[in-house]
Amino acid sequence: MHVKGANRKTVLEELKRFNRQDQKYDEGKILCSMCTKPHPIAKKAYLMFLNSNLGDPGLFPGSLQLEREVINELASLLHGENCVGSLVSGGTEANMLALLAARNMANVKDPEVVLPKSAHFSFTKICGMLKLKPVYVDLDDSFRVDLSKVEACIRGNTVAIVGTAGTSELGVVDPIEGLSDLALKRDVYFHVDAAFGGLVLPFLPNGGKFDFQLPAVKSMTVDPHKMGMAAIPTGGAIFRDTQTIDHLKTETPYLTNRFQYTFVGTRPGASAASAWAVFRLLGVEGFKKIVDKCMKTTRLLTNELKAARCCLVTEPTLNIAAFRSPKGTKHLAQSLWQRGWFVSYVPRYDCIRVVVMPHVQNQHALAFLADLRDIEKI
Ligand SMILES: Cc1ncc(COP(=O)(O)O)c(C=O)c1O
């Protein structure tokens, strides 16, 4: 830290210099992120609640009410009744809370968790932290977890099985219904990671059953800071009932609430306000329009990719396109980066992944395709 402080104008100018180095969603070049520009109302709401700390909710009852309403709205979108939960730092923390509850509930020696090979990498961190042994299960030809192999991996010390409703790399939905049946049959905790898909699938015409309407689903992750267009950080950890979150209870020695149920102590009420404002402003109809637009742009992109002789890894279920080039996918990814396109290259599938978030307009997709054709000389 400098010994002498600077004046306000200098501070702001220096900040602008840093800010200029950051990519801007509006330019439409960020094609690798599951976050997007927060909705303008999210920004206003966030600033309004900047002082609020959900970790000490006796001081901020209005913010607590906003958090409860956001959790209830997420739960009702996911067909949950009387669900409980918290807004947390993101999908990683929500997944961690679910597995912590499952581990504490089972209370067995050498606990294991059964996961698809496509599960988000947060589970690697979580298993390390919670001393859970991850048992990874192969995928089938459609990149969904192989149900019969999941069953074979469930043992007496399995504390949970996990399914993903919208994998991070391909946007694929695991056979959640089959996993729910299996979890019921084997009496094991079932967590659904819908960090991304949880705010897409409910707005698709054929989103399918992937949520609390399936009886074994005990908890779900769904992140408003992804397709919910809320400000970062806004993750959602939703639990079917209070008995489950009781396993997360920690007594607080000096705060206005007696117990906390999250890992993070101090939590931004501003996040709750930002998600609440977007939900209130858009409603289901508004979300449907945004998701529909993202899906149309995804289809435009995939049709044109096929026309440019690229091959899709799988037909998109969500607004994620994954493809390969016959001339070398990694090389194409590098060339796209050199032209300023932020795409992901996924070694596991040797594919390029494009996430068509709300900031990606048709004109951006078309400019991207023009550069791709130029690189590929098609
Ligand atoms: C399916 C899934 N789960 C969990 C996460 C982790 O979320 P976060 O980065 O908000 O912690 C992501 C992030 O993209 C995700 O796609």
The ligand as an SDF file (V2000), in Angstrom:
LIG
                    3D

 16 16  0  0  0  0  0  0  0  0999 V2000
  -22.4250  -27.5910  -14.2330 C   0  0  0  0  0  0  0  0  0  0  0  0
  -21.5870  -26.6600  -13.4050 C   0  0  0  0  0  0  0  0  0  0  0  0
  -21.4570  -26.8890  -12.0930 N   0  0  0  0  0  0  0  0  0  0  0  0
  -20.7270  -26.0960  -11.3070 C   0  0  0  0  0  0  0  0  0  0  0  0
  -20.0760  -24.9980  -11.8020 C   0  0  0  0  0  0  0  0  0  0  0  0
  -19.2420  -24.1290  -10.8960 C   0  0  0  0  0  0  0  0  0  0  0  0
  -19.8130  -22.8760  -10.7580 O   0  0  0  0  0  0  0  0  0  0  0  0
  -18.9900  -21.6270  -10.1830 P   0  0  0  0  0  0  0  0  0  0  0  0
  -17.8970  -21.3600  -11.1630 O   0  0  0  0  0  0  0  0  0  0  0  0
  -20.0210  -20.5590  -10.1170 O   0  0  0  0  0  0  0  0  0  0  0  0
  -18.4630  -22.0030   -8.8510 O   0  0  0  0  0  0  0  0  0  0  0  0
  -20.1830  -24.7020  -13.1810 C   0  0  0  0  0  0  0  0  0  0  0  0
  -19.4950  -23.5590  -13.7490 C   0  0  0  0  0  0  0  0  0  0  0  0
  -19.5020  -23.2930  -14.9110 O   0  0  0  0  0  0  0  0  0  0  0  0
  -20.9650  -25.5630  -13.9960 C   0  0  0  0  0  0  0  0  0  0  0  0
  -21.1030  -25.3670  -15.3040 O   0  0  0  0  0  0  0  0  0  0  0  0
  1  2  1  0
  2  3  1  0
  2 15  2  0
  3  4  2  0
  4  5  1  0
  5  6  1  0
  5 12  2  0
  6  7  1  0
  7  8  1  0
  8  9  2  0
  8 10  1  0
  8 11  1  0
 12 13  1  0
 12 15  1  0
 13 14  2  0
 15 16  1  0
M  END
$$$$
